[in-house]
Amino acid sequence: MVATAHTVAFEGVEARPVEVQCAVTPGVPAFSIVGLPNKAVSEARDRVRTALTSLSIALPSKRITINLSPADLPKEGSHFDLPIALGLLAALDIIPPDAVSRTLALGELSLDGTLVPVLGALPAAMTAAAEDRALICPQASGREAAWVGACNVLGASSLLDIIKHFTGQCILEPAQPGEITQGTTHRDLRDVKGQERAKRAMEIAAAGRHHLMMVGPPGAGKSMLSGRMPGLLPPLTPSEALETSIIHSIAGLLTDGGISRTRPFREPHHTASMAALIGGGRGAKPGEISLAHNGVLFMDELPEFPRPVLETLRQPVETGEVMVARANAHIRYPCRFLMMAAANPCRCGHLADANRACSKAPLCGEDYLARISGPLMDRFDLRIEVPAVGYSDLNLPASGDTSAEIAQRVARARAVQDARFATSPHMRTNADAEGSVLEQIAALDSGTRDLMIRAADRFCLSARGYYRILRVARTIADLAGSENVERPHVAEALSYRLFSAKDS
């Protein structure tokens, strides 16, 4: 008899359906798994056999063959344990085969039959909903999967509980979604003394998802400013929260089944490898840029990152997605993030202070920032210099708006953009606008257009730089509550690209 169970194989953030076919036939006793299993899947036969033995279920002295279909799709992970066990139990008529075939299962088995939580329960639940099947998973993973309301999720603590469920002895209760976790931050932008221009640039960046580059000496407050960016951003919308949580589920970052409405904030160290930043490694896992999807990617000491690693950021920053291509996998991950970068003006960091600068100034500054290529620098919408803060300024009382006040203005500007791009599914913020849409929402009068043309000619702006200034100007107008992009908005947008105009 051939019994079937169903599970999934993960390809990036997608969970592809897999049919587990189990046949128990006469012949030399054996237990084989076919269908491109990796080492973890092949070892499932020992875990399944021992778990069944602990439940006093003896396997027959026959040939047991497990086929994972489609056979040409690589299978990785320990979550195949449970569907293999269910398919085998159905083939032995211990549980009803038709009931097993109507479910999708994933979970790792301990040797005593208890279920261990696995990664990817959330995308697996979405596939189960699309296939019109119930999902059976470990109890610890059920809280995460239950966020997919269209799927009936059953969480079990052991294989024995599942057997009792299928035989009608003790029906499993549907799993309940985990708690929505709201990240609380005590970092207020008002705590940063001075740096009013940098605070204004951060407000603009948060309102339109514009990439921001800060250059300044050590101790000027670049890292302090960046750490307060999450407090300016609005919470994730339900659809954005689901997108982000799927990636975090694959990476194993969801705790207690909770989904966060707080935007991710990732800050990789400058020693991070290309695979860590972009994605890759064993199984082509998502990298930092994908984990920052719908959030912030902060890269401190940007020139210290290896040049090849930095250059790989060009395409993801433009398109909002990255293709991780390996010999055995081609995985596409979303990565629409706000990139913030900080850098010292030179290696010693004191280029502007004649008393502390090294003997190689000012050439050392040009050489140091030249590690950031022109095409990559051109992708930063806002570029600001963060000057050193004087000792006298540190004793002054806090000034400027609080993070909550700025966040309210950002939320209003985001609401305007939500209404503006309601009919454009691929556009959410002004940073996404392009083509005829950008020309329409950032239409300029003749005087303002002359200013843009003169600035483009004077500072040798690229076409990319020209349109990025228009997007920033549109965001500034949204913050000001203006329906049209006017000359002061364009002038302010231009001021944020001048210090590195030679790189445009």
SULRAPE-V908197 format. One record per residue. N is the residue number from 1. RES is the residue in one letter. SS is DSSP state (hx for helix, st for strand, lp for the rest). PSI is psi in whole degrees, 0 to 359 (NA if undefined). D_LAST is the distance of its C-alpha to the last C-alpha in Angstrom with 2 decimals. Layout:
n->N res->RES ss->SS psi->PSI d_last->D_LAST
n->N res->RES ss->SS psi->PSI d_last->D_LAST
This chain:
n->1 res->M ss->lp psi->140 d_last->68.78
n->2 res->V ss->st psi->120 d_last->65.01
n->3 res->A ss->st psi->152 d_last->63.30
n->4 res->T ss->st psi->142 d_last->59.67
n->5 res->A ss->st psi->170 d_last->57.27
n->6 res->H ss->st psi->143 d_last->53.62
n->7 res->T ss->st psi->199 d_last->50.51
n->8 res->V ss->st psi->157 d_last->46.80
n->9 res->A ss->st psi->136 d_last->44.48
n->10 res->F ss->st psi->132 d_last->40.91
n->11 res->E ss->st psi->95 d_last->37.92
n->12 res->G ss->lp psi->233 d_last->34.89
n->13 res->V ss->lp psi->2 d_last->35.42
n->14 res->E ss->st psi->142 d_last->37.99
n->15 res->A ss->st psi->107 d_last->41.69
n->16 res->R ss->st psi->135 d_last->43.46
n->17 res->P ss->st psi->141 d_last->47.22
n->18 res->V ss->st psi->131 d_last->49.56
n->19 res->E ss->st psi->125 d_last->53.31
n->20 res->V ss->st psi->108 d_last->55.49
n->21 res->Q ss->st psi->127 d_last->58.66
n->22 res->C ss->st psi->124 d_last->61.58
n->23 res->A ss->st psi->131 d_last->64.73
n->24 res->V ss->st psi->110 d_last->67.86
n->25 res->T ss->st psi->157 d_last->70.09
n->26 res->P ss->lp psi->149 d_last->73.18
n->27 res->G ss->lp psi->188 d_last->72.66
n->28 res->V ss->lp psi->128 d_last->71.99
n->29 res->P ss->lp psi->127 d_last->70.53
n->30 res->A ss->st psi->161 d_last->66.77
n->31 res->F ss->st psi->104 d_last->63.61
n->32 res->S ss->st psi->147 d_last->60.59
n->33 res->I ss->st psi->124 d_last->57.13
n->34 res->V ss->st psi->165 d_last->55.36
n->35 res->G ss->lp psi->41 d_last->52.18
n->36 res->L ss->lp psi->52 d_last->49.48
n->37 res->P ss->st psi->148 d_last->49.97
n->38 res->N ss->lp psi->187 d_last->48.22
n->39 res->K ss->hx psi->318 d_last->50.16
n->40 res->A ss->hx psi->323 d_last->50.02
n->41 res->V ss->hx psi->320 d_last->51.37
n->42 res->S ss->hx psi->326 d_last->54.05
n->43 res->E ss->lp psi->353 d_last->55.27
n->44 res->A ss->hx psi->330 d_last->55.88
n->45 res->R ss->hx psi->323 d_last->59.33
n->46 res->D ss->hx psi->321 d_last->60.54
n->47 res->R ss->hx psi->318 d_last->59.19
n->48 res->V ss->hx psi->314 d_last->60.66
n->49 res->R ss->hx psi->315 d_last->64.00
n->50 res->T ss->hx psi->322 d_last->64.40
n->51 res->A ss->hx psi->319 d_last->63.38
n->52 res->L ss->hx psi->322 d_last->65.96
n->53 res->T ss->hx psi->322 d_last->68.55
n->54 res->S ss->hx psi->339 d_last->67.99
n->55 res->L ss->lp psi->12 d_last->68.83
n->56 res->S ss->lp psi->34 d_last->72.00
n->57 res->I ss->lp psi->113 d_last->70.71
n->58 res->A ss->lp psi->135 d_last->71.83
n->59 res->L ss->lp psi->143 d_last->70.12
n->60 res->P ss->lp psi->159 d_last->72.54
n->61 res->S ss->lp psi->65 d_last->73.41
n->62 res->K ss->lp psi->178 d_last->71.51
n->63 res->R ss->st psi->122 d_last->68.33
n->64 res->I ss->st psi->122 d_last->65.33
n->65 res->T ss->st psi->127 d_last->62.28
n->66 res->I ss->st psi->121 d_last->59.02
n->67 res->N ss->st psi->127 d_last->56.59
n->68 res->L ss->st psi->106 d_last->53.06
n->69 res->S ss->st psi->138 d_last->52.11
n->70 res->P ss->lp psi->139 d_last->49.89
n->71 res->A ss->lp psi->344 d_last->50.76
n->72 res->D ss->lp psi->2 d_last->47.59
n->73 res->L ss->lp psi->122 d_last->45.32
n->74 res->P ss->lp psi->138 d_last->44.79
n->75 res->K ss->st psi->125 d_last->46.39
n->76 res->E ss->lp psi->146 d_last->45.19
n->77 res->G ss->lp psi->158 d_last->46.29
n->78 res->S ss->lp psi->358 d_last->49.52
n->79 res->H ss->lp psi->355 d_last->49.53
n->80 res->F ss->hx psi->349 d_last->51.65
n->81 res->D ss->hx psi->308 d_last->54.68
n->82 res->L ss->hx psi->311 d_last->55.81
n->83 res->P ss->hx psi->326 d_last->55.62
n->84 res->I ss->hx psi->317 d_last->57.44
n->85 res->A ss->hx psi->319 d_last->60.11
n->86 res->L ss->hx psi->320 d_last->60.51
n->87 res->G ss->hx psi->321 d_last->60.80
n->88 res->L ss->hx psi->319 d_last->63.43
n->89 res->L ss->hx psi->324 d_last->65.37
n->90 res->A ss->hx psi->322 d_last->65.37
n->91 res->A ss->hx psi->333 d_last->66.62
n->92 res->L ss->lp psi->5 d_last->69.44
n->93 res->D ss->lp psi->27 d_last->70.32
n->94 res->I ss->lp psi->325 d_last->69.82
n->95 res->I ss->lp psi->156 d_last->67.42
n->96 res->P ss->lp psi->123 d_last->67.30
n->97 res->P ss->hx psi->322 d_last->65.13
n->98 res->D ss->hx psi->326 d_last->64.29
n->99 res->A ss->hx psi->321 d_last->63.03
n->100 res->V ss->hx psi->320 d_last->60.78
n->101 res->S ss->hx psi->344 d_last->59.34
n->102 res->R ss->lp psi->6 d_last->58.26
n->103 res->T ss->st psi->163 d_last->56.06
n->104 res->L ss->st psi->132 d_last->52.86
n->105 res->A ss->st psi->150 d_last->53.05
n->106 res->L ss->lp psi->144 d_last->50.97
n->107 res->G ss->lp psi->150 d_last->51.90
n->108 res->E ss->st psi->138 d_last->52.79
n->109 res->L ss->st psi->134 d_last->56.48
n->110 res->S ss->lp psi->169 d_last->57.99
n->111 res->L ss->lp psi->339 d_last->61.20
n->112 res->D ss->lp psi->5 d_last->63.29
n->113 res->G ss->lp psi->357 d_last->61.82
n->114 res->T ss->st psi->156 d_last->59.50
n->115 res->L ss->st psi->134 d_last->56.03
n->116 res->V ss->st psi->136 d_last->52.88
n->117 res->P ss->lp psi->149 d_last->49.67
n->118 res->V ss->lp psi->169 d_last->46.99
n->119 res->L ss->lp psi->155 d_last->43.29
n->120 res->G ss->lp psi->20 d_last->42.11
n->121 res->A ss->hx psi->326 d_last->44.88
n->122 res->L ss->hx psi->307 d_last->42.61
n->123 res->P ss->hx psi->330 d_last->41.22
n->124 res->A ss->hx psi->322 d_last->44.77
n->125 res->A ss->hx psi->325 d_last->46.17
n->126 res->M ss->hx psi->321 d_last->43.83
n->127 res->T ss->hx psi->319 d_last->45.08
n->128 res->A ss->hx psi->320 d_last->48.64
n->129 res->A ss->hx psi->320 d_last->48.21
n->130 res->A ss->hx psi->329 d_last->46.91
n->131 res->E ss->lp psi->0 d_last->49.92
n->132 res->D ss->lp psi->50 d_last->52.29
n->133 res->R ss->lp psi->156 d_last->53.53
n->134 res->A ss->st psi->154 d_last->54.23
n->135 res->L ss->st psi->128 d_last->52.36
n->136 res->I ss->st psi->126 d_last->54.36
n->137 res->C ss->st psi->170 d_last->52.51
n->138 res->P ss->st psi->150 d_last->53.21
n->139 res->Q ss->hx psi->323 d_last->53.96
n->140 res->A ss->hx psi->335 d_last->51.06
n->141 res->S ss->hx psi->346 d_last->48.61
n->142 res->G ss->hx psi->325 d_last->50.34
n->143 res->R ss->hx psi->327 d_last->48.81
n->144 res->E ss->hx psi->313 d_last->45.33
n->145 res->A ss->hx psi->333 d_last->46.38
n->146 res->A ss->lp psi->350 d_last->48.34
n->147 res->W ss->lp psi->341 d_last->45.18
n->148 res->V ss->lp psi->96 d_last->45.39
n->149 res->G ss->lp psi->338 d_last->48.04
n->150 res->A ss->lp psi->359 d_last->48.90
n->151 res->C ss->lp psi->136 d_last->50.23
n->152 res->N ss->lp psi->110 d_last->53.48
n->153 res->V ss->st psi->126 d_last->52.64
n->154 res->L ss->st psi->118 d_last->55.55
n->155 res->G ss->st psi->130 d_last->55.05
n->156 res->A ss->st psi->149 d_last->57.71
n->157 res->S ss->lp psi->340 d_last->58.42
n->158 res->S ss->st psi->166 d_last->60.39
n->159 res->L ss->hx psi->329 d_last->61.51
n->160 res->L ss->hx psi->321 d_last->64.94
n->161 res->D ss->hx psi->322 d_last->63.58
n->162 res->I ss->hx psi->320 d_last->62.11
n->163 res->I ss->hx psi->317 d_last->65.43
n->164 res->K ss->hx psi->326 d_last->67.28
n->165 res->H ss->hx psi->312 d_last->64.88
n->166 res->F ss->hx psi->333 d_last->65.44
n->167 res->T ss->lp psi->2 d_last->69.18
n->168 res->G ss->lp psi->9 d_last->69.44
n->169 res->Q ss->lp psi->323 d_last->70.67
n->170 res->C ss->lp psi->102 d_last->67.83
n->171 res->I ss->lp psi->135 d_last->65.06
n->172 res->L ss->lp psi->140 d_last->61.59
n->173 res->E ss->lp psi->143 d_last->60.04
n->174 res->P ss->st psi->141 d_last->56.61
n->175 res->A ss->lp psi->151 d_last->53.81
n->176 res->Q ss->lp psi->144 d_last->52.17
n->177 res->P ss->lp psi->150 d_last->48.43
n->178 res->G ss->lp psi->174 d_last->47.20
n->179 res->E ss->lp psi->146 d_last->46.20
n->180 res->I ss->st psi->117 d_last->42.90
n->181 res->T ss->st psi->128 d_last->41.34
n->182 res->Q ss->lp psi->112 d_last->39.35
n->183 res->G ss->lp psi->125 d_last->37.35
n->184 res->T ss->lp psi->132 d_last->38.14
n->185 res->T ss->lp psi->135 d_last->35.81
n->186 res->H ss->lp psi->11 d_last->37.10
n->187 res->R ss->lp psi->117 d_last->33.71
n->188 res->D ss->lp psi->137 d_last->33.09
n->189 res->L ss->hx psi->337 d_last->29.94
n->190 res->R ss->hx psi->341 d_last->32.39
n->191 res->D ss->hx psi->339 d_last->33.35
n->192 res->V ss->lp psi->119 d_last->30.10
n->193 res->K ss->lp psi->132 d_last->30.88
n->194 res->G ss->lp psi->211 d_last->28.42
n->195 res->Q ss->lp psi->44 d_last->24.68
n->196 res->E ss->hx psi->325 d_last->24.93
n->197 res->R ss->hx psi->321 d_last->21.25
n->198 res->A ss->hx psi->322 d_last->20.55
n->199 res->K ss->hx psi->319 d_last->23.40
n->200 res->R ss->hx psi->319 d_last->22.04
n->201 res->A ss->hx psi->322 d_last->18.67
n->202 res->M ss->hx psi->322 d_last->20.85
n->203 res->E ss->hx psi->316 d_last->22.91
n->204 res->I ss->hx psi->317 d_last->20.07
n->205 res->A ss->hx psi->317 d_last->18.81
n->206 res->A ss->hx psi->324 d_last->22.44
n->207 res->A ss->hx psi->324 d_last->23.16
n->208 res->G ss->hx psi->8 d_last->20.52
n->209 res->R ss->lp psi->50 d_last->19.73
n->210 res->H ss->lp psi->139 d_last->16.13
n->211 res->H ss->lp psi->141 d_last->14.61
n->212 res->L ss->st psi->133 d_last->14.64
n->213 res->M ss->st psi->128 d_last->13.57
n->214 res->M ss->st psi->130 d_last->15.99
n->215 res->V ss->st psi->127 d_last->16.21
n->216 res->G ss->lp psi->167 d_last->19.59
n->217 res->P ss->lp psi->164 d_last->22.80
n->218 res->P ss->lp psi->139 d_last->25.49
n->219 res->G ss->lp psi->5 d_last->27.65
n->220 res->A ss->lp psi->343 d_last->25.29
n->221 res->G ss->lp psi->18 d_last->25.79
n->222 res->K ss->hx psi->314 d_last->22.73
n->223 res->S ss->hx psi->324 d_last->25.08
n->224 res->M ss->hx psi->316 d_last->27.45
n->225 res->L ss->hx psi->315 d_last->24.92
n->226 res->S ss->hx psi->321 d_last->23.78
n->227 res->G ss->hx psi->345 d_last->27.44
n->228 res->R ss->lp psi->1 d_last->28.12
n->229 res->M ss->hx psi->319 d_last->25.64
n->230 res->P ss->hx psi->331 d_last->28.40
n->231 res->G ss->hx psi->347 d_last->30.57
n->232 res->L ss->lp psi->342 d_last->28.19
n->233 res->L ss->lp psi->145 d_last->27.93
n->234 res->P ss->lp psi->159 d_last->30.70
n->235 res->P ss->lp psi->159 d_last->33.11
n->236 res->L ss->lp psi->139 d_last->32.66
n->237 res->T ss->lp psi->163 d_last->34.30
n->238 res->P ss->hx psi->318 d_last->37.22
n->239 res->S ss->hx psi->321 d_last->35.34
n->240 res->E ss->hx psi->321 d_last->32.35
n->241 res->A ss->hx psi->321 d_last->34.89
n->242 res->L ss->hx psi->317 d_last->36.57
n->243 res->E ss->hx psi->312 d_last->33.41
n->244 res->T ss->hx psi->320 d_last->32.46
n->245 res->S ss->hx psi->329 d_last->36.08
n->246 res->I ss->hx psi->316 d_last->36.51
n->247 res->I ss->hx psi->317 d_last->33.82
n->248 res->H ss->hx psi->331 d_last->35.34
n->249 res->S ss->hx psi->317 d_last->38.76
n->250 res->I ss->hx psi->324 d_last->37.84
n->251 res->A ss->hx psi->355 d_last->36.52
n->252 res->G ss->lp psi->30 d_last->39.65
n->253 res->L ss->lp psi->354 d_last->38.02
n->254 res->L ss->lp psi->129 d_last->40.23
n->255 res->T ss->lp psi->133 d_last->43.09
n->256 res->D ss->lp psi->27 d_last->46.46
n->257 res->G ss->lp psi->10 d_last->45.26
n->258 res->G ss->lp psi->143 d_last->43.24
n->259 res->I ss->st psi->130 d_last->40.14
n->260 res->S ss->st psi->141 d_last->37.70
n->261 res->R ss->lp psi->1 d_last->36.08
n->262 res->T ss->lp psi->137 d_last->33.71
n->263 res->R ss->lp psi->139 d_last->30.15
n->264 res->P ss->lp psi->149 d_last->29.49
n->265 res->F ss->st psi->107 d_last->27.73
n->266 res->R ss->st psi->136 d_last->26.98
n->267 res->E ss->lp psi->80 d_last->25.89
n->268 res->P ss->lp psi->147 d_last->26.15
n->269 res->H ss->lp psi->155 d_last->26.75
n->270 res->H ss->lp psi->354 d_last->24.37
n->271 res->T ss->lp psi->5 d_last->27.19
n->272 res->A ss->lp psi->141 d_last->27.05
n->273 res->S ss->lp psi->173 d_last->27.36
n->274 res->M ss->hx psi->320 d_last->25.48
n->275 res->A ss->hx psi->324 d_last->28.52
n->276 res->A ss->hx psi->325 d_last->28.67
n->277 res->L ss->hx psi->313 d_last->25.10
n->278 res->I ss->hx psi->327 d_last->24.80
n->279 res->G ss->st psi->157 d_last->28.54
n->280 res->G ss->st psi->214 d_last->31.25
n->281 res->G ss->lp psi->200 d_last->34.18
n->282 res->R ss->lp psi->120 d_last->37.70
n->283 res->G ss->lp psi->7 d_last->37.73
n->284 res->A ss->lp psi->57 d_last->33.93
n->285 res->K ss->st psi->158 d_last->33.74
n->286 res->P ss->st psi->147 d_last->30.81
n->287 res->G ss->lp psi->188 d_last->28.25
n->288 res->E ss->hx psi->324 d_last->26.64
n->289 res->I ss->hx psi->328 d_last->23.92
n->290 res->S ss->hx psi->325 d_last->26.81
n->291 res->L ss->hx psi->340 d_last->28.93
n->292 res->A ss->lp psi->8 d_last->26.21
n->293 res->H ss->lp psi->131 d_last->26.38
n->294 res->N ss->lp psi->14 d_last->26.51
n->295 res->G ss->lp psi->218 d_last->25.87
n->296 res->V ss->st psi->135 d_last->23.54
n->297 res->L ss->st psi->112 d_last->22.19
n->298 res->F ss->st psi->123 d_last->21.76
n->299 res->M ss->st psi->99 d_last->20.51
n->300 res->D ss->lp psi->149 d_last->21.66
n->301 res->E ss->lp psi->55 d_last->20.83
n->302 res->L ss->hx psi->317 d_last->17.85
n->303 res->P ss->hx psi->343 d_last->17.49
n->304 res->E ss->hx psi->346 d_last->21.20
n->305 res->F ss->lp psi->145 d_last->20.95
n->306 res->P ss->lp psi->141 d_last->21.60
n->307 res->R ss->hx psi->314 d_last->18.67
n->308 res->P ss->hx psi->326 d_last->20.28
n->309 res->V ss->hx psi->317 d_last->20.77
n->310 res->L ss->hx psi->320 d_last->17.18
n->311 res->E ss->hx psi->336 d_last->16.11
n->312 res->T ss->lp psi->349 d_last->18.77
n->313 res->L ss->hx psi->345 d_last->17.02
n->314 res->R ss->hx psi->304 d_last->14.41
n->315 res->Q ss->hx psi->316 d_last->17.05
n->316 res->P ss->hx psi->323 d_last->19.04
n->317 res->V ss->hx psi->324 d_last->16.26
n->318 res->E ss->hx psi->314 d_last->15.67
n->319 res->T ss->hx psi->339 d_last->19.38
n->320 res->G ss->lp psi->14 d_last->21.26
n->321 res->E ss->st psi->159 d_last->23.66
n->322 res->V ss->st psi->139 d_last->24.15
n->323 res->M ss->st psi->114 d_last->26.68
n->324 res->V ss->st psi->105 d_last->28.55
n->325 res->A ss->st psi->121 d_last->30.17
n->326 res->R ss->st psi->174 d_last->33.09
n->327 res->A ss->lp psi->324 d_last->36.13
n->328 res->N ss->lp psi->9 d_last->38.30
n->329 res->A ss->st psi->141 d_last->35.96
n->330 res->H ss->st psi->100 d_last->33.01
n->331 res->I ss->st psi->134 d_last->32.18
n->332 res->R ss->st psi->125 d_last->29.62
n->333 res->Y ss->st psi->143 d_last->28.71
n->334 res->P ss->st psi->148 d_last->26.90
n->335 res->C ss->lp psi->59 d_last->24.09
n->336 res->R ss->lp psi->99 d_last->22.60
n->337 res->F ss->lp psi->167 d_last->21.68
n->338 res->L ss->st psi->118 d_last->19.71
n->339 res->M ss->st psi->126 d_last->17.77
n->340 res->M ss->st psi->136 d_last->17.94
n->341 res->A ss->st psi->148 d_last->16.95
n->342 res->A ss->st psi->144 d_last->18.18
n->343 res->A ss->st psi->149 d_last->17.83
n->344 res->N ss->lp psi->154 d_last->19.59
n->345 res->P ss->lp psi->340 d_last->17.83
n->346 res->C ss->lp psi->183 d_last->19.79
n->347 res->R ss->lp psi->318 d_last->22.71
n->348 res->C ss->lp psi->337 d_last->25.35
n->349 res->G ss->lp psi->0 d_last->23.38
n->350 res->H ss->lp psi->44 d_last->24.61
n->351 res->L ss->lp psi->322 d_last->22.09
n->352 res->A ss->lp psi->351 d_last->22.59
n->353 res->D ss->lp psi->106 d_last->26.39
n->354 res->A ss->lp psi->332 d_last->27.94
n->355 res->N ss->lp psi->340 d_last->31.19
n->356 res->R ss->lp psi->350 d_last->29.86
n->357 res->A ss->lp psi->153 d_last->26.94
n->358 res->C ss->lp psi->174 d_last->27.78
n->359 res->S ss->lp psi->348 d_last->28.57
n->360 res->K ss->lp psi->357 d_last->25.36
n->361 res->A ss->lp psi->145 d_last->23.21
n->362 res->P ss->lp psi->1 d_last->20.61
n->363 res->L ss->hx psi->330 d_last->19.81
n->364 res->C ss->hx psi->327 d_last->20.52
n->365 res->G ss->hx psi->317 d_last->17.64
n->366 res->E ss->hx psi->318 d_last->15.08
n->367 res->D ss->hx psi->322 d_last->17.03
n->368 res->Y ss->hx psi->310 d_last->17.33
n->369 res->L ss->hx psi->344 d_last->13.79
n->370 res->A ss->lp psi->348 d_last->12.95
n->371 res->R ss->lp psi->337 d_last->15.07
n->372 res->I ss->lp psi->116 d_last->12.25
n->373 res->S ss->lp psi->156 d_last->10.38
n->374 res->G ss->hx psi->314 d_last->6.69
n->375 res->P ss->hx psi->324 d_last->7.70
n->376 res->L ss->hx psi->317 d_last->9.61
n->377 res->M ss->hx psi->328 d_last->7.44
n->378 res->D ss->lp psi->342 d_last->5.31
n->379 res->R ss->lp psi->356 d_last->8.97
n->380 res->F ss->lp psi->120 d_last->9.81
n->381 res->D ss->lp psi->323 d_last->10.60
n->382 res->L ss->st psi->129 d_last->11.94
n->383 res->R ss->st psi->122 d_last->11.23
n->384 res->I ss->st psi->152 d_last->14.28
n->385 res->E ss->st psi->131 d_last->16.30
n->386 res->V ss->lp psi->101 d_last->19.83
n->387 res->P ss->lp psi->162 d_last->22.24
n->388 res->A ss->lp psi->148 d_last->25.57
n->389 res->V ss->lp psi->128 d_last->28.48
n->390 res->G ss->lp psi->157 d_last->31.49
n->391 res->Y ss->hx psi->324 d_last->34.94
n->392 res->S ss->hx psi->328 d_last->36.27
n->393 res->D ss->hx psi->333 d_last->33.79
n->394 res->L ss->hx psi->337 d_last->35.09
n->395 res->N ss->lp psi->356 d_last->38.54
n->396 res->L ss->lp psi->153 d_last->37.51
n->397 res->P ss->lp psi->159 d_last->38.37
n->398 res->A ss->lp psi->143 d_last->35.84
n->399 res->S ss->lp psi->167 d_last->33.86
n->400 res->G ss->lp psi->178 d_last->31.64
n->401 res->D ss->lp psi->155 d_last->32.12
n->402 res->T ss->lp psi->167 d_last->33.29
n->403 res->S ss->hx psi->323 d_last->31.54
n->404 res->A ss->hx psi->320 d_last->34.13
n->405 res->E ss->hx psi->318 d_last->33.39
n->406 res->I ss->hx psi->321 d_last->29.64
n->407 res->A ss->hx psi->326 d_last->30.43
n->408 res->Q ss->hx psi->318 d_last->32.59
n->409 res->R ss->hx psi->321 d_last->29.84
n->410 res->V ss->hx psi->318 d_last->27.53
n->411 res->A ss->hx psi->321 d_last->30.45
n->412 res->R ss->hx psi->319 d_last->31.00
n->413 res->A ss->hx psi->322 d_last->27.41
n->414 res->R ss->hx psi->324 d_last->27.67
n->415 res->A ss->hx psi->321 d_last->31.01
n->416 res->V ss->hx psi->318 d_last->29.53
n->417 res->Q ss->hx psi->324 d_last->27.00
n->418 res->D ss->hx psi->317 d_last->29.87
n->419 res->A ss->hx psi->324 d_last->31.81
n->420 res->R ss->hx psi->320 d_last->28.95
n->421 res->F ss->lp psi->24 d_last->28.28
n->422 res->A ss->lp psi->328 d_last->31.94
n->423 res->T ss->lp psi->4 d_last->32.33
n->424 res->S ss->lp psi->96 d_last->29.12
n->425 res->P ss->lp psi->336 d_last->29.92
n->426 res->H ss->lp psi->3 d_last->26.49
n->427 res->M ss->lp psi->131 d_last->24.77
n->428 res->R ss->lp psi->326 d_last->25.62
n->429 res->T ss->lp psi->172 d_last->22.91
n->430 res->N ss->hx psi->332 d_last->20.26
n->431 res->A ss->hx psi->340 d_last->17.61
n->432 res->D ss->hx psi->347 d_last->19.63
n->433 res->A ss->lp psi->140 d_last->19.82
n->434 res->E ss->lp psi->168 d_last->18.68
n->435 res->G ss->hx psi->219 d_last->20.07
n->436 res->S ss->hx psi->330 d_last->22.96
n->437 res->V ss->hx psi->316 d_last->23.36
n->438 res->L ss->hx psi->318 d_last->20.02
n->439 res->E ss->hx psi->328 d_last->20.88
n->440 res->Q ss->hx psi->316 d_last->24.26
n->441 res->I ss->hx psi->343 d_last->23.56
n->442 res->A ss->lp psi->41 d_last->20.74
n->443 res->A ss->lp psi->136 d_last->22.45
n->444 res->L ss->lp psi->148 d_last->21.70
n->445 res->D ss->lp psi->175 d_last->24.29
n->446 res->S ss->hx psi->319 d_last->24.00
n->447 res->G ss->hx psi->318 d_last->23.18
n->448 res->T ss->hx psi->323 d_last->20.40
n->449 res->R ss->hx psi->324 d_last->18.92
n->450 res->D ss->hx psi->321 d_last->19.08
n->451 res->L ss->hx psi->316 d_last->17.15
n->452 res->M ss->hx psi->319 d_last->14.30
n->453 res->I ss->hx psi->317 d_last->14.50
n->454 res->R ss->hx psi->319 d_last->14.65
n->455 res->A ss->hx psi->319 d_last->11.65
n->456 res->A ss->hx psi->322 d_last->9.54
n->457 res->D ss->hx psi->321 d_last->11.23
n->458 res->R ss->hx psi->319 d_last->11.19
n->459 res->F ss->lp psi->12 d_last->7.61
n->460 res->C ss->lp psi->49 d_last->6.56
n->461 res->L ss->lp psi->140 d_last->5.07
n->462 res->S ss->lp psi->170 d_last->5.74
n->463 res->A ss->hx psi->322 d_last->9.14
n->464 res->R ss->hx psi->315 d_last->8.55
n->465 res->G ss->hx psi->323 d_last->6.37
n->466 res->Y ss->hx psi->312 d_last->9.21
n->467 res->Y ss->hx psi->330 d_last->11.86
n->468 res->R ss->hx psi->326 d_last->10.98
n->469 res->I ss->hx psi->321 d_last->11.41
n->470 res->L ss->hx psi->319 d_last->14.63
n->471 res->R ss->hx psi->317 d_last->15.81
n->472 res->V ss->hx psi->318 d_last->15.47
n->473 res->A ss->hx psi->322 d_last->17.25
n->474 res->R ss->hx psi->321 d_last->19.89
n->475 res->T ss->hx psi->319 d_last->20.54
n->476 res->I ss->hx psi->320 d_last->20.94
n->477 res->A ss->hx psi->322 d_last->23.36
n->478 res->D ss->hx psi->319 d_last->25.23
n->479 res->L ss->hx psi->329 d_last->25.70
n->480 res->A ss->lp psi->356 d_last->27.05
n->481 res->G ss->lp psi->22 d_last->29.32
n->482 res->S ss->lp psi->137 d_last->28.03
n->483 res->E ss->lp psi->329 d_last->28.53
n->484 res->N ss->lp psi->154 d_last->26.00
n->485 res->V ss->lp psi->118 d_last->22.43
n->486 res->E ss->lp psi->175 d_last->23.00
n->487 res->R ss->hx psi->315 d_last->21.32
n->488 res->P ss->hx psi->327 d_last->21.51
n->489 res->H ss->hx psi->317 d_last->19.86
n->490 res->V ss->hx psi->320 d_last->16.79
n->491 res->A ss->hx psi->319 d_last->16.81
n->492 res->E ss->hx psi->321 d_last->16.98
n->493 res->A ss->hx psi->321 d_last->14.19
n->494 res->L ss->hx psi->325 d_last->11.89
n->495 res->S ss->hx psi->341 d_last->13.33
n->496 res->Y ss->lp psi->6 d_last->12.06
n->497 res->R ss->lp psi->1 d_last->8.33
n->498 res->L ss->hx psi->327 d_last->9.19
n->499 res->F ss->hx psi->339 d_last->10.28
n->500 res->S ss->hx psi->33 d_last->7.12
n->501 res->A ss->hx psi->334 d_last->5.26
n->502 res->K ss->hx psi->341 d_last->5.56
n->503 res->D ss->hx psi->355 d_last->3.81
n->504 res->S ss->lp psi->NA d_last->0.00
